[in-house]
Amino acid sequence: MPFMWVKHFLPASLRGLLRARHLRIRRQWIRATGVDFGRMRRMTPISRVFGLDRGRPIDRYYIERFLHRHAADIRGRVLEIGDDRYIRQFGGDRVAQADVLHYVDGNPKATIVDDLTRAEQIPAETFDCIICTQTLQMIYDAPAAFRQLHRILKPGGVLLATAHGTSRICRREGTDDWGEYWRFTSQSLTRMAAEPFGRDNVLATPYGNVFAAIAFLHGLATEELTQEELDTLDPDYEVLLSLRAVKAK
């Protein structure tokens, strides 16, 4: 017995204190139970393309949920990074002019080819809204990108951005035109955006939970999860981060 030997050397009051502490620690132990991992017990993901071969990717579900919530911000002259998919999906007739920024030549939808960390050819205070989804983790100097995003927004303009919290790696230097460098948290995204925008003008919102994170890493699709499994938020398991930042007038 763990405490039998101490009774010969310690006073009764101290023995009682140690016994109570020992029992409290034992109650906190997690007892091993059987877990049926099913198809999850494997060393390779079910899909290596984020579930695109199975349906709608889980991160896209969260991205579109965020943009739908803030669709009213997508108005006037709008810039989107990479393509104009979400301008068309959520902007409607509120959009007077749509622009697309791309980092390298060859994108037929791009109206601007530039480095977002410098964006030298874009005049200050040009856009009413910027949609920047799944881009910030691909930019090594992310604080510089935030400064440029702030600079090219009009006063009162809105940045709608998303970034991965938990995800597989999808870009590598030497293989792709750019690498993938970061995984954000709502804390880091808030602090980084607050430097140019101001803390009171920034709101970062996480999406996800432990099961959604596991499913996303395995490449399962939205259609394979229930609404509750998708929408339940556990802030300790951030699958996707969204950010709404407003440039002060």
Secondary structure, DSSP 4 states (H G I P E B T S, - for coil): -TTTGGGGTS-HHHHHHHHHHHHHHHHHSPPP-----GGG-SSS-S-SSTTTTTSSBHHHHHHHHHHHHTGGG--EEEEEES-SHHHHHHTGGGEEEEEEEESSTT-TT-SEE--TTT-TTSPSS-EEEEEEES-GGG-TTHHHHHHHHHHHEEEEEEEEEEEESS------BTTBSS-------HHHHHHHHHHHH-GGGEEEEEE--HHHHHHHHHT-BGGGS-HHHHH---TTS-SEEEEEEE---
